[in-house]
Amino acid sequence: MTATELNDKIIEILSKYVFNKKLILNATPDSRLIKDLKINSARVVDIVLDIEDVFEVEIDNKSLEKIKTISDLSSLVNLLITNPES
């Protein structure tokens, strides 16, 4: 999976949790999940569960705390896909 495909899939997952669709349409890798996309912090857990299911990875709590932006999420998923021991 290319970086673009990975990012597109993550945006697709996030779009289910963004109520104002204009925000997701204008999202960039630096868009912050809670501040910029206005995703409820409780929904971040749902997003992580979706990510884990779709990409067949497991995100630990320590890594979860570091996810602030779309780029953070993409980088983490890429790392977990390419190096499952991380």
C-alpha positions in Angstrom: 0.0 0.0 0.0 1.4 3.4 -1.0 1.5 6.3 1.4 -1.2 8.0 -0.6 -3.5 5.0 -0.5 -2.9 4.7 3.3 -3.7 8.4 3.8 -6.8 8.1 1.7 -8.1 5.1 3.6 -7.4 6.9 6.9 -9.3 10.0 5.7 -12.2 7.7 4.6 -12.3 6.3 8.2 -12.1 9.7 9.8 -14.9 11.1 7.6 -17.4 8.9 9.5 -16.6 10.9 12.6 -16.4 14.4 11.3 -19.8 16.0 11.4 -18.8 19.1 9.3 -17.9 17.5 6.0 -16.1 20.7 4.8 -13.5 20.1 7.5 -12.6 16.7 6.2 -12.6 17.8 2.6 -10.1 20.5 3.5 -8.0 18.3 5.7 -4.2 18.2 5.3 -1.7 15.8 7.0 -1.2 18.4 9.6 -4.9 18.7 10.5 -5.4 17.9 14.2 -8.1 15.4 14.9 -9.7 17.2 17.8 -9.0 20.9 17.2 -9.2 21.1 13.4 -11.6 18.3 12.5 -13.7 18.8 15.6 -13.7 15.1 16.4 -15.0 14.3 19.9 -12.2 12.9 22.0 -14.4 9.9 22.8 -14.7 9.2 19.1 -10.9 8.8 18.8 -11.3 5.4 20.5 -13.8 4.4 17.8 -11.4 5.6 15.1 -8.6 3.6 16.6 -10.8 0.5 16.7 -11.7 1.1 13.0 -8.1 1.6 12.1 -7.1 -1.6 13.9 -9.8 -3.6 12.1 -9.1 -2.2 8.6 -5.3 -2.5 8.8 -5.1 -5.5 11.1 -2.8 -3.7 13.5 -2.9 -3.1 17.3 -2.4 0.4 18.6 -1.2 0.5 22.2 -2.2 3.1 24.7 1.2 4.8 24.7 1.0 5.2 20.9 -2.6 6.4 21.1 -1.5 9.3 23.4 0.8 10.6 20.7 -1.8 10.8 17.9 -2.7 14.4 17.4 -2.8 14.8 13.6 -3.7 12.8 10.5 0.0 12.6 9.8 0.6 11.1 13.2 -2.0 8.5 12.6 -0.7 7.7 9.1 2.9 7.4 10.3 1.9 5.1 13.2 -0.2 2.8 10.9 2.6 2.7 8.3 5.1 1.7 11.0 2.8 -1.0 12.4 2.2 -2.4 8.9 5.8 -2.4 7.9 7.2 -3.4 11.3 4.6 -5.3 13.2 7.0 -5.8 16.2 6.9 -2.1 17.0 
